[in-house]
Amino acid sequence: MKEICVLTATRAEYGLLKNMIQGLLQEREFSTNVIATGMHLEKEFGETYKEIEEDGIPIKAKIPILAKGDGVVAVSESMAAAIWKFAHFFAENPQDMLIVLGDRYETLAVCIAAMNAHIPIAHIHGGEITEGAIDDAIRHCITKMSYLHFTSTEDYRRRVIQLGENPDRVFCVGAPGVDNILHQKLWDRKELEASLDFSLDGKYCLVTFHPVTLEENTALQQLDELLQAMEEMPQFRYIVTKANADAGGRMVNERLERFAKGFNGGIYLTESLGMVRYLSTMKYCSMVIGNSSSGILEAPVMHVPTVNIGDRQKGRIQACSVLNCEPDCEAIKEAMCTADSEEFREQIRKQELPYGDGHASERIVAKIREFALEKNIELKKKFYDIKSVWCDGIVEK
């Protein structure tokens, strides 16, 4: 019996992995071991491991790693704890493959422990660019540690190959978040309103703002510009999800809590909505605002406009429903007005969607089955060189 380990450390990550995990659990040839860590286990971030259990997915182990504090030292301490604790977990529970998604520092640390334990790693969402965050470098590091690669677009597949990975192990499958929207039954507006205990009469916006981790001490300044814009746009109500456990994330959440207390009932603030409730909230909102990847990946599938603030997501392939603006109150308000216009909404109704057809999870499960059960995995990877000829400044391949 092959042992397949799936790592999840955040609310958003689990939402993207859920369909794939459920598919893996149906496979009788191997055992699927879900490991919850990071923010999932912390009360201040909503103890979101409970959402996994409520979905009927067994958790093999809960491994706490988050250090106290909000700075870069705490991030490094959390990574050190993850390496140490997961090294012991893998020694006591040998795994035949580790599946990870994305680009968070917790994921990098766990991958280091898995690499040292000679566990093949399968990486989802490699090859992407987010110039404003340390996630960008982390993502490429995880790519080089990984054996299998599942990218969300063909451009990203080419970038993973450009990093030296053999094309035979790099697969363009689409984005798992698209699967959720196209196949998950979402709540109607009345169910959503009852669940939130928050009136959804009129227009409302879905807001998530994270620190831009490659900038020095800009999080609160940029957040204040966003909050001022929200105050000056009273025609909207706001459903706000708190920031992740990045450097500066706790400061953002404290500022949000103070702001919400003085907003006269027009704001709903929460640590986590959960995947179904989050997507249901997105379905009926006027726009998504902030700098979360969900505004780039998921919102366009619902033809919902996105006001993408600052550089955190800079470099990602975007649909035309994404409006980029500076972290400045007036720029944010201008983008919000554009997003709210009927002309813009009409424009995006027939937009092309860059992130797949909603079958990413089943493609990933099929490849995991193929490689875990049928193929001989050789961890001595050869660097795949792309032979190029320079001609008038253009690379021909």
MARLOZA-70808 format. One record per residue (C-alpha): chain; x, y, z. Coordinates in pm, whole numbers, plus 50000, padded with zeros to 5 digits. Layout:
N
+---+-------+-------+-------+
! c !    c1 !    c2 !    c3 !
+---+-------+-------+-------+
! A !     X !     Y !     Z !
...
+---+-------+-------+-------+
This chain:
397
+---+-------+-------+-------+
! c !    c1 !    c2 !    c3 !
+---+-------+-------+-------+
! A ! 50000 ! 50000 ! 50000 !
! A ! 50150 ! 50332 ! 49888 !
! A ! 50136 ! 50621 ! 50136 !
! A ! 50044 ! 50955 ! 49976 !
! A ! 50077 ! 51262 ! 50200 !
! A ! 49882 ! 51584 ! 50133 !
! A ! 49992 ! 51900 ! 50315 !
! A ! 49759 ! 52188 ! 50402 !
! A ! 49849 ! 52490 ! 50615 !
! A ! 49588 ! 52756 ! 50528 !
! A ! 49214 ! 52797 ! 50473 !
! A ! 49255 ! 52897 ! 50107 !
! A ! 49498 ! 52616 ! 50029 !
! A ! 49263 ! 52351 ! 50167 !
! A ! 48978 ! 52491 ! 49957 !
! A ! 49187 ! 52438 ! 49646 !
! A ! 49296 ! 52088 ! 49750 !
! A ! 48958 ! 51960 ! 49866 !
! A ! 48834 ! 51806 ! 49540 !
! A ! 49171 ! 51643 ! 49475 !
! A ! 49183 ! 51500 ! 49829 !
! A ! 48834 ! 51355 ! 49789 !
! A ! 48943 ! 51199 ! 49461 !
! A ! 49254 ! 51048 ! 49618 !
! A ! 49052 ! 50903 ! 49906 !
! A ! 48850 ! 50703 ! 49653 !
! A ! 49165 ! 50530 ! 49527 !
! A ! 49201 ! 50184 ! 49684 !
! A ! 49559 ! 50126 ! 49575 !
! A ! 49708 ! 50377 ! 49817 !
! A ! 49645 ! 50545 ! 50148 !
! A ! 49591 ! 50923 ! 50151 !
! A ! 49726 ! 51100 ! 50459 !
! A ! 49613 ! 51461 ! 50510 !
! A ! 49841 ! 51663 ! 50740 !
! A ! 49707 ! 51990 ! 50886 !
! A ! 49954 ! 52249 ! 51009 !
! A ! 50015 ! 52623 ! 51024 !
! A ! 49714 ! 52853 ! 51051 !
! A ! 49468 ! 52562 ! 51051 !
! A ! 49555 ! 52487 ! 51414 !
! A ! 49551 ! 52841 ! 51555 !
! A ! 49247 ! 52991 ! 51727 !
! A ! 49331 ! 53344 ! 51608 !
! A ! 49309 ! 53224 ! 51248 !
! A ! 48980 ! 53040 ! 51299 !
! A ! 49099 ! 52683 ! 51377 !
! A ! 49010 ! 52594 ! 51020 !
! A ! 49117 ! 52230 ! 51056 !
! A ! 48759 ! 52188 ! 51178 !
! A ! 48636 ! 52263 ! 50824 !
! A ! 48839 ! 51968 ! 50698 !
! A ! 48684 ! 51739 ! 50957 !
! A ! 48334 ! 51872 ! 50884 !
! A ! 48388 ! 51773 ! 50520 !
! A ! 48440 ! 51415 ! 50637 !
! A ! 48809 ! 51412 ! 50545 !
! A ! 49025 ! 51229 ! 50804 !
! A ! 49332 ! 51418 ! 50926 !
! A ! 49629 ! 51188 ! 50976 !
! A ! 49818 ! 51435 ! 51196 !
! A ! 49793 ! 51791 ! 51327 !
! A ! 50141 ! 51944 ! 51354 !
! A ! 50156 ! 52294 ! 51510 !
! A ! 50446 ! 52509 ! 51391 !
! A ! 50350 ! 52878 ! 51410 !
! A ! 50569 ! 53093 ! 51635 !
! A ! 50429 ! 53380 ! 51836 !
! A ! 50486 ! 53725 ! 51694 !
! A ! 50434 ! 53910 ! 51370 !
! A ! 50776 ! 53975 ! 51223 !
! A ! 51029 ! 53810 ! 50998 !
! A ! 51196 ! 53638 ! 51294 !
! A ! 50868 ! 53464 ! 51376 !
! A ! 50842 ! 53347 ! 51014 !
! A ! 51190 ! 53194 ! 51031 !
! A ! 51112 ! 53036 ! 51369 !
! A ! 50798 ! 52880 ! 51220 !
! A ! 50997 ! 52742 ! 50928 !
! A ! 51255 ! 52595 ! 51166 !
! A ! 50980 ! 52431 ! 51371 !
! A ! 50826 ! 52287 ! 51054 !
! A ! 51153 ! 52135 ! 50937 !
! A ! 51220 ! 51980 ! 51279 !
! A ! 50869 ! 51846 ! 51341 !
! A ! 50808 ! 51717 ! 50989 !
! A ! 51151 ! 51553 ! 50979 !
! A ! 51044 ! 51348 ! 51281 !
! A ! 50699 ! 51283 ! 51134 !
! A ! 50844 ! 51152 ! 50806 !
! A ! 51096 ! 50937 ! 50996 !
! A ! 50816 ! 50776 ! 51199 !
! A ! 50562 ! 50768 ! 50912 !
! A ! 50744 ! 50699 ! 50581 !
! A ! 50562 ! 50843 ! 50281 !
! A ! 50583 ! 50747 ! 49914 !
! A ! 50486 ! 51095 ! 49789 !
! A ! 50413 ! 51441 ! 49928 !
! A ! 50160 ! 51666 ! 49751 !
! A ! 50185 ! 52040 ! 49811 !
! A ! 50020 ! 52347 ! 49661 !
! A ! 50153 ! 52695 ! 49609 !
! A ! 50418 ! 52907 ! 49762 !
! A ! 50396 ! 52963 ! 50136 !
! A ! 50694 ! 52955 ! 50371 !
! A ! 50545 ! 52666 ! 50572 !
! A ! 50527 ! 52462 ! 50252 !
! A ! 50891 ! 52532 ! 50168 !
! A ! 51000 ! 52415 ! 50513 !
! A ! 50802 ! 52091 ! 50489 !
! A ! 50944 ! 52028 ! 50142 !
! A ! 51296 ! 52063 ! 50283 !
! A ! 51219 ! 51793 ! 50537 !
! A ! 51063 ! 51573 ! 50267 !
! A ! 51359 ! 51621 ! 50032 !
! A ! 51598 ! 51515 ! 50308 !
! A ! 51379 ! 51208 ! 50369 !
! A ! 51395 ! 51117 ! 49996 !
! A ! 51019 ! 51163 ! 49951 !
! A ! 50914 ! 51259 ! 49595 !
! A ! 50722 ! 51586 ! 49592 !
! A ! 50430 ! 51674 ! 49362 !
! A ! 50380 ! 52051 ! 49331 !
! A ! 50060 ! 52228 ! 49223 !
! A ! 50060 ! 52589 ! 49090 !
! A ! 50428 ! 52615 ! 49003 !
! A ! 50574 ! 52847 ! 48740 !
! A ! 50372 ! 53152 ! 48843 !
! A ! 50499 ! 53502 ! 48917 !
! A ! 50405 ! 53724 ! 49212 !
! A ! 50666 ! 53997 ! 49215 !
! A ! 50552 ! 54168 ! 49534 !
! A ! 50585 ! 53872 ! 49770 !
! A ! 50852 ! 53637 ! 49902 !
! A ! 50615 ! 53368 ! 49775 !
! A ! 50768 ! 53420 ! 49431 !
! A ! 51112 ! 53289 ! 49530 !
! A ! 50960 ! 53023 ! 49754 !
! A ! 50749 ! 52890 ! 49467 !
! A ! 51053 ! 52843 ! 49243 !
! A ! 51249 ! 52678 ! 49525 !
! A ! 50967 ! 52426 ! 49571 !
! A ! 50971 ! 52364 ! 49195 !
! A ! 51336 ! 52261 ! 49208 !
! A ! 51269 ! 52026 ! 49501 !
! A ! 50972 ! 51865 ! 49326 !
! A ! 50949 ! 51565 ! 49097 !
! A ! 50599 ! 51615 ! 48954 !
! A ! 50457 ! 51951 ! 48850 !
! A ! 50094 ! 52052 ! 48790 !
! A ! 50062 ! 52401 ! 48643 !
! A ! 49752 ! 52612 ! 48588 !
! A ! 49840 ! 52742 ! 48239 !
! A ! 50061 ! 52640 ! 47950 !
! A ! 50277 ! 52951 ! 47997 !
! A ! 50348 ! 52841 ! 48353 !
! A ! 50428 ! 52490 ! 48232 !
! A ! 50691 ! 52637 ! 47998 !
! A ! 50837 ! 52837 ! 48286 !
! A ! 50876 ! 52525 ! 48502 !
! A ! 51056 ! 52358 ! 48210 !
! A ! 51270 ! 52671 ! 48178 !
! A ! 51374 ! 52610 ! 48540 !
! A ! 51526 ! 52280 ! 48426 !
! A ! 51242 ! 52034 ! 48487 !
! A ! 51185 ! 51756 ! 48235 !
! A ! 50869 ! 51814 ! 48022 !
! A ! 50769 ! 51451 ! 48081 !
! A ! 50703 ! 51539 ! 48446 !
! A ! 50535 ! 51880 ! 48395 !
! A ! 50160 ! 51883 ! 48326 !
! A ! 49927 ! 52172 ! 48251 !
! A ! 49606 ! 52076 ! 48432 !
! A ! 49434 ! 52411 ! 48503 !
! A ! 49361 ! 52573 ! 48839 !
! A ! 49185 ! 52363 ! 49106 !
! A ! 48997 ! 52676 ! 49216 !
! A ! 48808 ! 52672 ! 48887 !
! A ! 48694 ! 52316 ! 48968 !
! A ! 48530 ! 52441 ! 49288 !
! A ! 48331 ! 52709 ! 49111 !
! A ! 48211 ! 52490 ! 48824 !
! A ! 48129 ! 52178 ! 49027 !
! A ! 48059 ! 52285 ! 49384 !
! A ! 47696 ! 52355 ! 49478 !
! A ! 47695 ! 52706 ! 49623 !
! A ! 47442 ! 52860 ! 49859 !
! A ! 47164 ! 53087 ! 49743 !
! A ! 47159 ! 53444 ! 49870 !
! A ! 46911 ! 53376 ! 50152 !
! A ! 47112 ! 53077 ! 50281 !
! A ! 47427 ! 53288 ! 50272 !
! A ! 47265 ! 53578 ! 50455 !
! A ! 47135 ! 53346 ! 50727 !
! A ! 47474 ! 53181 ! 50767 !
! A ! 47652 ! 53514 ! 50801 !
! A ! 47378 ! 53676 ! 51008 !
! A ! 47456 ! 53985 ! 50803 !
! A ! 47221 ! 54170 ! 50571 !
! A ! 47306 ! 54138 ! 50204 !
! A ! 47048 ! 54390 ! 50089 !
! A ! 47195 ! 54615 ! 49822 !
! A ! 47551 ! 54600 ! 49697 !
! A ! 47842 ! 54451 ! 49889 !
! A ! 48213 ! 54386 ! 49824 !
! A ! 48432 ! 54092 ! 49926 !
! A ! 48763 ! 54220 ! 50067 !
! A ! 49092 ! 54046 ! 50153 !
! A ! 49419 ! 54232 ! 50205 !
! A ! 49756 ! 54070 ! 50284 !
! A ! 50093 ! 54235 ! 50355 !
! A ! 50318 ! 54275 ! 50052 !
! A ! 50606 ! 54077 ! 50194 !
! A ! 50886 ! 54212 ! 49973 !
! A ! 50812 ! 54569 ! 50078 !
! A ! 50934 ! 54723 ! 50402 !
! A ! 50663 ! 54830 ! 50648 !
! A ! 50399 ! 54920 ! 50388 !
! A ! 50117 ! 54695 ! 50508 !
! A ! 49940 ! 54935 ! 50743 !
! A ! 49989 ! 55236 ! 50519 !
! A ! 49839 ! 55052 ! 50222 !
! A ! 49561 ! 54906 ! 50434 !
! A ! 49469 ! 55253 ! 50561 !
! A ! 49433 ! 55373 ! 50201 !
! A ! 49195 ! 55084 ! 50135 !
! A ! 48995 ! 55147 ! 50453 !
! A ! 48962 ! 55516 ! 50369 !
! A ! 48831 ! 55423 ! 50025 !
! A ! 48577 ! 55189 ! 50186 !
! A ! 48462 ! 55469 ! 50418 !
! A ! 48422 ! 55705 ! 50124 !
! A ! 48218 ! 55451 ! 49924 !
! A ! 47919 ! 55406 ! 50163 !
! A ! 47696 ! 55272 ! 49886 !
! A ! 47862 ! 54935 ! 49948 !
! A ! 47864 ! 54700 ! 50244 !
! A ! 48181 ! 54496 ! 50302 !
! A ! 48253 ! 54134 ! 50388 !
! A ! 48618 ! 54114 ! 50493 !
! A ! 48837 ! 53809 ! 50556 !
! A ! 49146 ! 53858 ! 50769 !
! A ! 49506 ! 53831 ! 50650 !
! A ! 49725 ! 53522 ! 50658 !
! A ! 50006 ! 53457 ! 50907 !
! A ! 50262 ! 53645 ! 50700 !
! A ! 50505 ! 53896 ! 50846 !
! A ! 50277 ! 54187 ! 50934 !
! A ! 49959 ! 53982 ! 50906 !
! A ! 49863 ! 54015 ! 51271 !
! A ! 49905 ! 54395 ! 51256 !
! A ! 49671 ! 54403 ! 50957 !
! A ! 49413 ! 54198 ! 51145 !
! A ! 49432 ! 54419 ! 51455 !
! A ! 49376 ! 54728 ! 51239 !
! A ! 49082 ! 54559 ! 51067 !
! A ! 48924 ! 54478 ! 51405 !
! A ! 48948 ! 54840 ! 51518 !
! A ! 48808 ! 54963 ! 51189 !
! A ! 48515 ! 54719 ! 51196 !
! A ! 48409 ! 54833 ! 51544 !
! A ! 48360 ! 55188 ! 51420 !
! A ! 48195 ! 55113 ! 51085 !
! A ! 47831 ! 55131 ! 51200 !
! A ! 47729 ! 54778 ! 51105 !
! A ! 47825 ! 54799 ! 50737 !
! A ! 48108 ! 54550 ! 50765 !
! A ! 48136 ! 54177 ! 50840 !
! A ! 48485 ! 54069 ! 50952 !
! A ! 48589 ! 53706 ! 50991 !
! A ! 48899 ! 53488 ! 51020 !
! A ! 48764 ! 53249 ! 50757 !
! A ! 48448 ! 53197 ! 50557 !
! A ! 48527 ! 52841 ! 50452 !
! A ! 48547 ! 52743 ! 50086 !
! A ! 48175 ! 52705 ! 50006 !
! A ! 48069 ! 53014 ! 50195 !
! A ! 48357 ! 53216 ! 50050 !
! A ! 48268 ! 53124 ! 49693 !
! A ! 47899 ! 53182 ! 49762 !
! A ! 47986 ! 53527 ! 49896 !
! A ! 48190 ! 53593 ! 49584 !
! A ! 47906 ! 53483 ! 49357 !
! A ! 47670 ! 53760 ! 49471 !
! A ! 47919 ! 54039 ! 49546 !
! A ! 47960 ! 54353 ! 49337 !
! A ! 48338 ! 54307 ! 49325 !
! A ! 48638 ! 54148 ! 49494 !
! A ! 48881 ! 54400 ! 49644 !
! A ! 49233 ! 54357 ! 49783 !
! A ! 49537 ! 54154 ! 49681 !
! A ! 49436 ! 53790 ! 49722 !
! A ! 49504 ! 53540 ! 49445 !
! A ! 49133 ! 53451 ! 49453 !
! A ! 49064 ! 53780 ! 49275 !
! A ! 49292 ! 53664 ! 48993 !
! A ! 49204 ! 53293 ! 48976 !
! A ! 48846 ! 53245 ! 49093 !
! A ! 48654 ! 53574 ! 49061 !
! A ! 48689 ! 53593 ! 48679 !
! A ! 48524 ! 53251 ! 48645 !
! A ! 48212 ! 53402 ! 48805 !
! A ! 48245 ! 53715 ! 48588 !
! A ! 48292 ! 53917 ! 48907 !
! A ! 48517 ! 54227 ! 48876 !
! A ! 48837 ! 54243 ! 49081 !
! A ! 49005 ! 54556 ! 49213 !
! A ! 49361 ! 54429 ! 49257 !
! A ! 49564 ! 54662 ! 49479 !
! A ! 49940 ! 54702 ! 49462 !
! A ! 50214 ! 54457 ! 49363 !
! A ! 50143 ! 54139 ! 49560 !
! A ! 49994 ! 53963 ! 49255 !
! A ! 50203 ! 54147 ! 48995 !
! A ! 50313 ! 53915 ! 48716 !
! A ! 50023 ! 53668 ! 48722 !
! A ! 49825 ! 53604 ! 48405 !
! A ! 49501 ! 53799 ! 48438 !
! A ! 49156 ! 53805 ! 48280 !
! A ! 49021 ! 54141 ! 48166 !
! A ! 48789 ! 54154 ! 48470 !
! A ! 49091 ! 54237 ! 48689 !
! A ! 49147 ! 54609 ! 48742 !
! A ! 49494 ! 54688 ! 48879 !
! A ! 49547 ! 55001 ! 49086 !
! A ! 49800 ! 55161 ! 49318 !
! A ! 49749 ! 55133 ! 49697 !
! A ! 49606 ! 55484 ! 49701 !
! A ! 49258 ! 55586 ! 49819 !
! A ! 49164 ! 55780 ! 49506 !
! A ! 49298 ! 55511 ! 49272 !
! A ! 49106 ! 55242 ! 49461 !
! A ! 48783 ! 55444 ! 49448 !
! A ! 48826 ! 55504 ! 49075 !
! A ! 48877 ! 55132 ! 49014 !
! A ! 48572 ! 55051 ! 49228 !
! A ! 48358 ! 55290 ! 49023 !
! A ! 48477 ! 55127 ! 48701 !
! A ! 48410 ! 54778 ! 48839 !
! A ! 48059 ! 54882 ! 48942 !
! A ! 47967 ! 55022 ! 48601 !
! A ! 47725 ! 54830 ! 48381 !
! A ! 47951 ! 54895 ! 48083 !
! A ! 48242 ! 54712 ! 48250 !
! A ! 48023 ! 54425 ! 48365 !
! A ! 47889 ! 54382 ! 48012 !
! A ! 48247 ! 54382 ! 47882 !
! A ! 48359 ! 54095 ! 48106 !
! A ! 48058 ! 53868 ! 48055 !
! A ! 48221 ! 53706 ! 47752 !
! A ! 48585 ! 53727 ! 47862 !
! A ! 48827 ! 53443 ! 47798 !
! A ! 48930 ! 53253 ! 48111 !
! A ! 49300 ! 53160 ! 48132 !
! A ! 49293 ! 52900 ! 48411 !
! A ! 49135 ! 52589 ! 48268 !
! A ! 48805 ! 52407 ! 48227 !
! A ! 48729 ! 52286 ! 48580 !
! A ! 48887 ! 51939 ! 48563 !
! A ! 49226 ! 52007 ! 48722 !
! A ! 49171 ! 51789 ! 49028 !
! A ! 49082 ! 51474 ! 48838 !
! A ! 49383 ! 51522 ! 48608 !
! A ! 49611 ! 51554 ! 48910 !
! A ! 49465 ! 51239 ! 49070 !
! A ! 49517 ! 51045 ! 48746 !
! A ! 49884 ! 51146 ! 48723 !
! A ! 49947 ! 51080 ! 49092 !
! A ! 49803 ! 50731 ! 49043 !
! A ! 50016 ! 50674 ! 48734 !
! A ! 50345 ! 50782 ! 48890 !
! A ! 50286 ! 50646 ! 49241 !
! A ! 50178 ! 50302 ! 49123 !
! A ! 50325 ! 50242 ! 48780 !
! A ! 50640 ! 50446 ! 48722 !
! A ! 50984 ! 50410 ! 48872 !
! A ! 51058 ! 50744 ! 49036 !
! A ! 51424 ! 50838 ! 49007 !
! A ! 51508 ! 51121 ! 49245 !
! A ! 51839 ! 51184 ! 49067 !
! A ! 51686 ! 51441 ! 48835 !
! A ! 51881 ! 51561 ! 48534 !
! A ! 51865 ! 51933 ! 48462 !
! A ! 51666 ! 51979 ! 48143 !
! A ! 51855 ! 52229 ! 47928 !
! A ! 51663 ! 52427 ! 47668 !
! A ! 51887 ! 52468 ! 47364 !
! A ! 51842 ! 52818 ! 47233 !
! A ! 51971 ! 53015 ! 46938 !
! A ! 51983 ! 53393 ! 46975 !
! A ! 51866 ! 53569 ! 46661 !
! A ! 51795 ! 53942 ! 46656 !
! A ! 51724 ! 53937 ! 47028 !
! A ! 51468 ! 53656 ! 46998 !
! A ! 51523 ! 53312 ! 47147 !
! A ! 51429 ! 53034 ! 46907 !
! A ! 51360 ! 52698 ! 47072 !
+---+-------+-------+-------+
